[in-house]
């Protein structure tokens, strides 16, 4: 069968072909739903690059799980649910990052006049710096440029001659590591 012919098929037939490993059926499903799901995600999360990443993960997962899709009754509802969950996960991660950044900003703000607060902040800062020193070299460099020198992802990417996505991943990995180590 060729993909042009498959474009006329209903979702349930495409889903059955997909379950059998038909790559052309997958391509038709992708072309049929990608744009609609993409615009929904962009509207929900306000980040075009992240929307593309989430959609790519959804469709890669669909292909990998093609043999285990027996309980799906509506392909569109399934894809929409996957995308919506990916959007929720992204928003939840962003909220955690915002809280962490606010806490992080507090650590580097001017200390209060109260000696005890200064001491606690100093100890916490020492602990944070010790954990930052344990990060892999490139990750530590990216993280320090982002958090201590307050450079944007693009500025860091340009300065280190790496991609924006690499910068983003390095910072996310560093934040995850620090979150685990510091129980923030």
C-alpha positions, -999 to 999 in steps of 0.1 A, spaced: 0 0 0 12 35 -6 8 65 18 -15 84 -6 -40 56 -6 -38 53 32 -47 90 37 -83 81 29 -85 55 56 -104 61 89 -85 63 121 -96 28 133 -81 12 101 -49 33 104 -46 23 141 -50 -14 131 -23 -10 104 -1 8 129 -5 -21 154 8 -44 126 39 -21 123 29 -3 91 52 27 88 30 44 62 0 43 85 21 60 112 32 87 87 -5 93 78 -14 96 115 14 120 121 5 142 91 -32 141 101 -28 152 137 6 169 141 -4 204 133 -36 204 153 -19 190 184 11 214 180 -12 245 180 -30 232 210 3 227 229 17 261 219 -15 278 231 -13 259 264 24 261 273 35 292 253 68 276 242 71 265 205 103 245 210 90 227 240 58 220 221 78 204 193 97 183 218 66 171 235 50 162 202 81 143 191 81 123 223 44 115 219 48 102 183 80 83 191 62 67 220 32 59 197 56 41 173 75 23 200 42 11 217 25 3 184 22 -34 193 6 -26 227 -22 -2 217 -50 -28 219 -72 -8 243 -74 25 223 -109 32 210 -102 67 196 -69 75 181 -75 113 183 -86 111 220 -55 90 228 -31 114 210 -48 144 226 -45 128 261 -8 121 256 -2 157 244 -23 172 272 -3 150 298 30 162 282 18 198 285 8 193 322 42 177 329 60 206 313 39 232 332 45 214 365 83 213 358 82 250 350 65 257 383 91 238 402 119 256 384 103 290 393 100 280 430 136 268 429 148 300 411 131 321 437 148 302 465 181 303 446 177 341 442 172 345 479 205 328 485 224 353 464 205 384 476 219 407 502 219 391 536 196 403 564 210 421 594 201 392 617 232 372 624 215 339 627 199 343 593 232 352 578 248 321 593 221 298 580 223 313 546 261 311 546 259 274 556 233 267 529 253 286 503 284 266 512 264 234 508 250 245 475 284 255 462 299 222 473 272 204 454 277 226 423 314 217 425 305 181 421 287 187 388 305 175 356 327 202 342 306 213 313 273 212 333 289 232 361 302 258 336 268 262 320 250 263 353 274 290 368 270 311 337 233 308 340 228 313 377 257 333 390 265 354 359 228 356 349 234 349 312 206 338 290 206 304 272 215 321 239 244 340 255 257 308 271 253 289 239 272 316 220 299 319 246 306 281 248 299 274 211 271 249 219 234 247 210 206 263 230 191 229 235 224 216 251 224 246 274 188 239 284 194 203 290 226 210 310 207 235 333 178 211 337 201 182 346 220 204 371 187 216 387 175 180 390 208 170 406 207 199 431 171 193 438 178 157 447 209 165 468 194 195 486 158 182 489 145 216 477 
